[in-house]
Amino acid sequence: MTVATLHLSTAPASEVESDVLVIGVVKTDTGPKLVDTSSQLATFEQALSLIGATGAADELHRIPATDIAAPAVAFIGLGDASPTVESLRYAAGSAARQLRGAPHITLSLGAQSSEETLAVLEGAAIGAYSYDAYRSTTPEASKKLATDITVVSPIEDAALIERATVIAYATHVTRDMVNEAPRELYPETFADRASELASLDNVAVEVYAEKELEEGGFGGILGVGQGSTRGPRLVKISYTPSDSAKHLALVGKGITFDSGGLSLKPGLGMIGMKFDMSGAATVMAVVEACAKLGTNVRLTAWLCLAENMPSGSAIRPNDVLTIRGGKTVEVLNTDAEGRLVMADGLVAASEENPDAIVDIATLTGAAVVALGNRYAGTMGDKDLVNQVVAVADRVGEPFWAMPISPELRPLLASDIADIANIKPGNTAGGMLIAAAFLKDFVGKRPNSTETIPWAHIDIAGPSDNRGGGWGYVGKGATGIGVRTLIELAEEFSRP
């Protein structure tokens, strides 16, 4: 996995040497217009209508060029005549994702401020991603994405390049791990990779294998993982700057493959279940990014790792598991396993009394039914949920606040245990019911009835793009949540 090398240039776009110069196009009442109308580029505006350019998002046209430093020019749609920070990020990513066979591209999208310049750098770096680990042959040069990207801007700040590179790297790490075959990425190997973060300043990693999980009473993770020959793990990654004032805990679901267990999924339903560890990959990458950026907030990430397989040793419907802290769960469906491992993680996170807990998980198919394939449902403490959604909107990730209404928890009553993991036969509000289950395991402040602020993010839909690419998102793993949680951590770091 690599991130394209990024550059900034204050020179006129026509004078920057590259393989393709990308110019932004906006839609206006009088037709498409270039955002860069310098004298050497103005003549290209006459070609827009001839080649069918309209300025619509994701619309890319590429033609040969003369009299400029690049041998070709491409036009990328920015949408409306007044581009936003997100439309700049989107267009930069779309151009980098679609342009092939051009190792060095230059982007002239009209960025003026530091915020706009960062958005273009970030979008381009995130968009220039492909996963070729399992290809038997190296892709032809004509199919390769850019490895060197220059952004034209009046702002020349190396810190913007550094930040965009770190964020893109975190996104790509998450995508790589999610795209990887489950034969190679399973709880033990996942934990091994997480352990490599201990080489970073102020980062420590602790791995709980089966013995430690049993001693610690992590019955949810052990129960889900007991059907596999490859045992479960809980990984705690701690980033502790010396003078941090606040503590944010992150909990990630890490089911490295979800067969459904004895409540076996149908064959088609199992395809893509390697994506069920997206949440754990996300929180791991976020801690790494924040450590590299020097974010001044204490972060603790809990990676709840297990493989959910059917076997003679697998948990059965009607089995009862004891979650860390002593609460018992009657398992009525072994395919509702994510909430079981997350329960252990939430209890462990609560024991450290952080300022807030945010969990992220590909938790329910019901989230896809409710919100489709691009929006992440966000539930929990109202103020924290609103903060998370606002942060997501700021970085261009589509999150949507959803309720946990009081009538949901009684649906999870068990005849023999403290709580059941599903309501048998119920088809309504599955995403919300799963959140209601998780809420039961969020702890309270010491010697208080006040619950620790908590937000739950269900990324079952947007973690995997099974359709065509759009913006900076290609097919496969998307890395959604990485940028939001980095930004949230930075918000927590501010006085």
C-alpha positions in Angstrom: 0.0 0.0 0.0 1.3 3.4 -1.0 0.1 6.9 -0.9 0.7 9.2 -3.9 3.4 11.8 -3.3 1.8 15.2 -2.9 3.1 18.6 -3.9 1.8 22.2 -3.9 2.6 24.7 -6.6 1.9 28.5 -6.8 3.0 28.6 -10.4 0.4 29.0 -13.2 -1.2 25.6 -13.9 -0.2 25.8 -17.6 3.5 25.9 -16.5 3.5 22.9 -14.2 5.0 19.9 -15.8 3.0 16.7 -15.5 1.3 14.0 -17.6 -2.2 15.5 -17.3 -3.4 18.8 -16.2 -6.8 18.5 -14.5 -9.0 21.7 -14.6 -12.2 22.0 -12.7 -15.4 22.8 -14.6 -18.6 24.3 -13.0 -22.1 24.4 -14.2 -23.6 27.8 -14.8 -26.8 29.1 -16.4 -24.8 30.0 -19.6 -23.1 26.6 -19.8 -19.9 25.0 -18.4 -17.1 27.2 -17.3 -13.5 26.6 -16.3 -12.5 27.6 -12.7 -9.0 28.5 -14.0 -9.4 31.1 -16.7 -5.7 32.2 -17.0 -4.8 33.2 -20.6 -3.1 30.0 -21.6 -6.1 27.9 -20.5 -9.0 30.1 -21.6 -9.0 28.6 -25.1 -9.9 25.2 -23.6 -13.3 26.6 -22.4 -14.4 26.7 -26.1 -13.9 22.9 -26.2 -16.2 22.1 -23.3 -19.5 22.0 -25.1 -17.9 20.3 -28.1 -16.8 17.3 -26.0 -20.1 17.2 -24.0 -18.7 18.5 -20.7 -21.4 19.9 -18.4 -19.6 20.3 -15.1 -21.6 17.5 -13.4 -19.9 15.7 -10.5 -17.8 12.7 -11.6 -17.8 13.8 -15.2 -14.3 13.5 -16.6 -13.1 14.3 -20.2 -9.5 14.0 -21.3 -8.1 15.5 -24.5 -4.6 16.2 -26.0 -3.1 19.7 -25.3 -0.5 22.0 -26.8 1.1 25.2 -25.7 1.1 24.1 -22.0 3.6 22.1 -20.0 1.3 19.0 -19.9 0.7 16.9 -23.0 -3.0 16.4 -22.1 -5.7 18.2 -20.2 -8.6 16.7 -18.4 -11.8 18.4 -17.2 -13.5 17.3 -14.0 -16.9 18.4 -12.9 -17.3 20.4 -9.8 -21.1 20.8 -9.9 -22.6 24.2 -9.1 -20.9 27.4 -9.9 -19.9 28.0 -6.3 -17.8 24.9 -5.3 -17.7 23.9 -1.6 -14.9 22.4 0.4 -16.5 19.0 -0.1 -17.2 19.4 -3.8 -13.5 20.2 -4.2 -12.5 17.1 -2.2 -14.9 15.0 -4.2 -13.8 16.3 -7.6 -10.1 15.9 -6.8 -10.8 12.3 -5.7 -12.9 11.6 -8.7 -10.2 12.7 -11.1 -7.4 10.8 -9.3 -9.6 7.7 -9.2 -10.6 7.8 -12.9 -7.4 8.9 -14.6 -5.2 6.0 -15.6 -1.8 5.8 -17.2 -0.7 9.2 -16.0 1.9 8.8 -13.2 2.0 12.6 -12.5 -1.1 14.7 -12.6 -1.7 18.4 -11.7 -5.0 19.6 -10.3 -6.2 23.2 -10.8 -9.6 23.2 -9.2 -9.7 26.8 -7.9 -8.7 26.1 -4.3 -7.9 29.5 -2.6 -7.8 28.9 1.2 -5.9 26.5 3.3 -9.1 24.5 4.0 -9.9 24.2 0.3 -6.3 23.3 -0.6 -6.3 20.6 2.1 -9.5 19.2 0.7 -8.0 18.9 -2.8 -4.9 17.3 -1.5 -6.8 14.9 0.7 -9.4 14.0 -2.0 -6.7 13.3 -4.6 -4.6 11.2 -2.3 -7.6 9.1 -1.1 -8.9 8.7 -4.7 -5.6 7.4 -6.1 -6.1 4.0 -4.5 -6.3 0.5 -6.0 -6.0 -3.0 -4.4 -3.9 -5.3 -6.5 -2.4 -7.6 -3.8 -4.0 -10.7 -5.4 -3.5 -9.9 -9.1 -1.2 -12.5 -10.7 0.3 -9.9 -13.0 1.2 -6.2 -12.5 -1.4 -3.9 -14.0 -0.4 -2.4 -17.3 1.0 1.2 -17.2 -2.2 2.4 -19.0 -4.3 1.1 -16.0 -2.1 2.5 -13.2 -3.2 5.4 -11.1 -1.2 8.5 -10.4 1.7 8.2 -7.9 2.7 11.9 -8.0 0.1 14.6 -7.6 0.6 18.4 -7.7 -2.1 20.8 -6.5 -2.1 24.4 -7.8 -2.9 26.8 -5.0 -1.8 30.2 -3.7 -1.2 28.4 -0.4 2.2 26.7 0.0 2.2 25.0 3.3 4.1 21.7 3.9 1.9 21.0 6.9 -1.1 20.6 4.6 0.8 18.0 2.6 1.8 16.1 5.7 -1.8 16.1 7.1 -3.3 14.9 3.8 -0.7 12.2 3.5 -1.4 10.9 7.0 -5.2 10.9 6.5 -4.9 9.2 3.1 -2.5 6.6 4.6 -5.0 5.8 7.4 -7.8 5.4 4.9 -5.7 3.2 2.7 -4.6 1.0 5.6 -8.2 0.5 6.6 -9.2 -0.3 2.9 -6.2 -2.8 2.6 -7.1 -4.7 5.7 -10.8 -4.8 4.8 -10.1 -5.9 1.3 -7.7 -8.7 2.4 -8.8 -12.3 2.2 -10.0 -13.8 5.5 -7.7 -16.7 5.0 -4.8 -14.4 5.8 -6.4 -11.8 8.1 -7.8 -13.4 11.2 -7.8 -12.5 14.9 -4.2 -13.5 15.5 -2.7 -11.9 12.4 -4.9 -8.8 12.9 -3.5 -8.5 16.5 0.0 -8.9 15.2 -0.4 -6.0 12.9 -1.9 -3.8 15.6 1.1 -4.7 17.8 3.3 -2.9 15.2 1.9 0.4 16.3 3.8 0.1 19.6 6.8 1.5 17.7 5.1 4.9 17.5 5.7 7.5 20.2 3.3 7.4 23.1 1.6 4.3 21.8 1.3 1.0 23.7 -0.5 -2.2 22.6 -1.8 -5.0 24.8 -3.2 -8.2 23.2 -5.6 -10.5 25.1 -5.5 -14.1 23.8 -7.8 -16.9 24.9 -6.2 -17.3 28.3 -6.3 -13.6 29.1 -9.8 -13.3 27.7 -11.0 -16.1 30.0 -9.2 -14.6 33.0 -10.8 -11.2 32.3 -14.3 -12.5 31.8 -14.7 -11.5 28.2 -17.4 -14.0 27.5 -18.9 -12.3 24.4 -15.6 -12.4 22.4 -14.8 -15.9 23.7 -18.3 -17.2 22.9 -18.3 -15.9 19.3 -14.8 -17.1 18.6 -15.1 -20.6 20.1 -16.5 -22.1 16.9 -13.3 -21.3 14.9 -10.0 -23.1 15.0 -8.4 -19.6 14.9 -9.0 -18.2 18.4 -10.3 -14.7 19.2 -8.4 -11.7 20.4 -9.0 -8.4 22.2 -6.5 -5.7 21.4 -6.1 -2.5 23.4 -4.2 0.3 21.7 -3.4 3.3 23.9 -2.1 6.6 22.7 -1.2 8.8 25.6 0.4 12.2 25.0 2.1 13.6 28.0 -0.2 16.6 28.6 -3.5 15.4 27.2 -6.5 16.7 29.1 -9.3 14.5 27.6 -9.7 10.8 27.0 -11.7 9.4 24.0 -12.3 5.6 23.8 -13.0 3.9 20.5 -14.4 0.4 20.2 -14.3 -1.4 16.8 -16.1 -4.6 15.7 -13.5 -7.0 14.3 -15.3 -10.1 13.0 -12.7 -11.2 10.5 -15.2 -13.5 8.8 -18.9 -13.9 9.6 -20.5 -17.2 8.4 -23.4 -16.6 10.8 -22.2 -19.4 13.0 -24.8 -22.2 13.6 -27.4 -19.6 12.5 -25.7 -20.0 9.1 -26.0 -17.3 6.5 -27.1 -18.4 2.9 -24.2 -18.7 0.4 -24.7 -15.3 -1.2 -25.0 -13.7 2.2 -21.5 -14.9 3.1 -19.9 -13.1 0.2 -18.4 -9.9 1.5 -18.4 -11.0 5.2 -14.6 -10.4 5.3 -15.8 -6.7 5.6 -17.2 -7.4 9.1 -13.9 -6.2 10.7 -14.1 -2.8 9.2 -14.8 -1.1 12.5 -11.7 -2.6 14.2 -9.5 -1.6 11.2 -10.9 1.9 11.4 -10.2 2.6 15.0 -6.7 1.1 14.7 -5.9 3.4 11.7 -7.3 6.4 13.6 -5.0 5.9 16.6 -2.0 5.5 14.2 -3.0 8.7 12.4 -3.5 10.7 15.5 -0.2 9.6 16.9 1.6 10.7 13.7 -0.2 14.0 13.8 0.6 14.6 17.5 -3.1 15.1 18.4 -3.3 16.2 22.0 -5.9 13.8 23.3 -5.6 10.4 25.0 -7.1 7.7 22.8 -7.8 4.1 23.7 -8.9 1.8 20.9 -10.5 -1.6 21.7 -10.4 -4.1 18.8 -12.9 -6.9 19.4 -11.6 -9.7 17.1 -13.2 -13.1 16.4 -14.1 -15.4 13.6 -17.7 -16.5 13.6 -17.8 -20.1 12.3 -20.1 -23.1 12.6 -18.6 -26.2 14.2 -19.1 -28.7 17.0 -17.6 -26.2 19.4 -19.7 -23.2 18.3 -22.2 -21.5 20.5 -25.8 -22.6 20.0 -29.0 -20.6 20.1 -30.2 -20.6 23.7 -26.6 -20.6 25.1 -26.0 -18.0 27.7 -22.8 -15.9 27.7 -21.4 -13.9 30.6 -20.1 -10.5 29.4 -17.2 -8.8 31.2 -18.7 -7.2 34.3 -21.1 -10.1 34.9 -24.2 -9.3 32.7 -25.6 -12.4 31.0 -26.8 -12.7 27.4 -29.1 -15.4 26.0 -28.0 -16.0 22.4 -31.1 -16.5 20.3 -29.3 -16.0 17.0 -25.6 -16.7 16.5 -25.6 -14.4 13.5 -26.2 -11.4 15.8 -22.6 -11.9 17.0 -21.2 -8.4 16.5 -23.1 -7.0 19.4 -21.7 -9.8 21.7 -18.1 -8.9 21.1 -18.8 -5.2 21.2 -20.5 -5.6 24.6 -17.2 -6.8 26.0 -15.4 -3.9 24.4 -17.9 -1.3 25.7 -17.6 -2.6 29.3 -13.8 -2.6 29.1 -13.8 0.9 27.7 -16.2 2.1 30.4 -14.0 0.8 33.2 -11.4 3.5 32.3 -14.1 6.3 32.7 -13.2 8.2 29.5 -14.8 11.5 28.6 -16.7 9.7 25.8 -17.0 6.3 24.0 -17.6 6.0 20.3 -18.0 2.6 18.7 -18.0 1.8 15.0 -19.3 -1.5 13.5 -20.7 -3.2 10.5 -23.4 -4.2 12.9 -26.7 -4.8 11.1 -28.1 -5.5 7.6 -31.1 -3.5 8.9 -28.9 -0.4 8.6 -28.7 -0.9 4.9 -32.5 -1.3 4.7 -33.0 1.9 6.6 -30.3 4.2 5.2 -29.0 2.6 2.0 -25.3 2.0 1.1 -23.8 5.4 1.7 -25.1 6.7 5.0 -23.9 5.5 8.4 -26.5 5.4 11.2 -25.4 7.2 14.4 -27.1 6.5 17.7 -26.6 7.0 21.4 -26.2 10.1 23.7 -27.9 12.9 21.9 -25.3 15.6 22.4 -22.4 13.3 21.4 -24.3 11.9 18.4 -25.0 15.5 17.2 -21.3 16.3 17.6 -20.2 13.2 15.7 -22.7 13.9 12.8 -21.5 17.5 12.7 -17.9 16.4 12.5 -18.7 13.9 9.8 -20.5 16.6 7.8 -17.5 18.8 8.1 -15.1 16.2 6.6 -17.6 15.0 4.0 -18.7 11.7 5.4 -22.5 11.0 5.3 -23.6 10.2 8.8 -27.2 10.3 10.0 -28.6 10.6 13.5 -31.1 7.8 14.5 -33.1 7.3 17.7 -33.0 4.6 20.3 -36.6 4.8 21.5 -37.5 3.5 24.9 -39.9 0.8 23.7 -37.0 -1.1 22.1 -35.1 -2.4 25.1 -38.1 -4.5 26.4 -38.1 -6.4 23.2 -34.8 -7.9 24.3 -36.1 -9.5 27.5 -34.9 -13.0 28.1 -36.7 -15.7 30.0 -33.4 -16.9 31.7 -30.8 -14.2 31.3 -30.3 -10.5 31.8 -30.9 -9.7 28.1 -31.3 -11.5 24.8 -29.3 -10.7 21.7 -32.3 -10.5 19.4 -36.1 -10.4 19.4 -37.1 -13.5 17.4 -39.4 -12.9 14.5 -39.1 -9.1 14.7 -38.3 -7.4 11.4 -38.8 -3.7 12.5 -36.0 -1.3 13.5 -33.2 -3.9 13.6 -30.5 -1.2 13.6 -32.1 0.6 16.5 -32.7 -2.6 18.5 -29.0 -3.5 18.1 -28.1 -0.1 19.4 -30.5 -0.6 22.3 -28.6 -3.8 23.1 -25.2 -2.1 23.1 -26.5 0.7 25.3 -27.0 -1.8 28.1 -23.2 -2.2 28.3 -22.1 1.4 28.4 -20.9 2.1 32.0 -21.7 4.9 34.4 -19.4 7.5 36.0 -17.8 6.2 39.2 -20.2 6.7 42.2 -22.8 8.2 40.0 -25.9 7.4 38.0 -24.6 9.4 35.0 -23.9 7.3 32.0 -20.7 7.9 30.1 -21.5 9.8 26.8 -21.6 7.2 24.0 -22.2 7.1 20.3 -22.6 4.1 18.1 -21.9 4.2 14.3 -23.4 1.5 12.1 -21.3 1.3 8.9 -22.8 -1.9 7.5 -23.9 -0.1 4.3 -21.1 2.4 3.5 -18.1 0.3 4.5 -18.3 -1.7 1.3 -18.9 -0.1 -2.1 -20.2 -2.9 -4.3 -21.3 -0.6 -7.2 -19.4 1.7 -9.4 -16.9 4.3 -8.1 -17.9 7.9 -7.1 -15.9 10.8 -5.9 -12.8 9.5 -4.1 -14.5 6.1 -3.4 -13.7 3.1 -5.6 -15.1 -0.3 -5.6 -14.6 -2.4 -2.4 -13.6 -1.1 1.0 -14.3 2.6 1.5 -12.6 3.5 4.8 -15.6 5.4 6.0 -15.3 6.7 9.5 -11.5 7.2 9.5 -11.7 10.9 8.7 -14.6 11.5 11.0 -12.9 9.9 14.0 -9.6 11.7 13.4 -11.4 15.0 13.3 -13.5 14.1 16.4 -10.3 13.3 18.3 -8.8 16.6 17.2 -12.0 18.4 18.4 -11.6 16.6 21.8 -8.0 17.9 21.9 -9.0 21.5 21.8 -9.5 23.4 25.1 
